Amino acid sequence: MSLPIGKLRRKVDGSNEAPMIRNEVAKALTCRTFDVVQFAERHRISVDWLLFGDLKGLLRTAEARERPPVDEERYLIDQLLKKLDPRLLPVALQGIRKIVAEHTESATGSG
């Protein structure tokens, strides 16, 4: 079980539940803000929950993980298209159009 960083100090001071080495705690507590935010965004974790153990943040984390990571998937598709041989772009575009058309038909109930 992972612990929010905000609770790490309490775990060091005599908890039998999850004994932690002081160096690990010190390292965790000296992360740069940018690094923590990047980590939280990459893993779709609420910063409020990660840093302070805020249960509303945990709820936001759970809700975010139920949704597909759309921005990440769009970014990956963009990166793949940039690597694709330009001569194959019409084929890729045709495939994407076919997927969109099939999805649109199934969503509207026609076809």
ChimeraX attribute file (.defattr): number of C-alpha atoms within 10 A of each C-alpha:
attribute: neighborCount
match mode: 1-to-1
recipient: residues
	/A:1	3
	/A:2	6
	/A:3	14
	/A:4	15
	/A:5	17
	/A:6	17
	/A:7	14
	/A:8	21
	/A:9	15
	/A:10	10
	/A:11	18
	/A:12	16
	/A:13	11
	/A:14	11
	/A:15	11
	/A:16	9
	/A:17	7
	/A:18	13
	/A:19	12
	/A:20	16
	/A:21	10
	/A:22	14
	/A:23	9
	/A:24	11
	/A:25	16
	/A:26	12
	/A:27	9
	/A:28	14
	/A:29	14
	/A:30	9
	/A:31	10
	/A:32	10
	/A:33	9
	/A:34	9
	/A:35	10
	/A:36	16
	/A:37	16
	/A:38	14
	/A:39	13
	/A:40	17
	/A:41	12
	/A:42	11
	/A:43	13
	/A:44	17
	/A:45	22
	/A:46	23
	/A:47	22
	/A:48	18
	/A:49	21
	/A:50	22
	/A:51	17
	/A:52	16
	/A:53	17
	/A:54	16
	/A:55	13
	/A:56	12
	/A:57	18
	/A:58	18
	/A:59	14
	/A:60	18
	/A:61	20
	/A:62	14
	/A:63	12
	/A:64	15
	/A:65	13
	/A:66	9
	/A:67	8
	/A:68	9
	/A:69	13
	/A:70	9
	/A:71	9
	/A:72	11
	/A:73	11
	/A:74	11
	/A:75	11
	/A:76	12
	/A:77	12
	/A:78	12
	/A:79	11
	/A:80	10
	/A:81	15
	/A:82	11
	/A:83	9
	/A:84	12
	/A:85	8
	/A:86	11
	/A:87	8
	/A:88	10
	/A:89	13
	/A:90	10
	/A:91	11
	/A:92	14
	/A:93	12
	/A:94	11
	/A:95	12
	/A:96	12
	/A:97	12
	/A:98	12
	/A:99	12
	/A:100	12
	/A:101	12
	/A:102	13
	/A:103	12
	/A:104	13
	/A:105	12
	/A:106	11
	/A:107	9
	/A:108	8
	/A:109	8
	/A:110	8
	/A:111	7
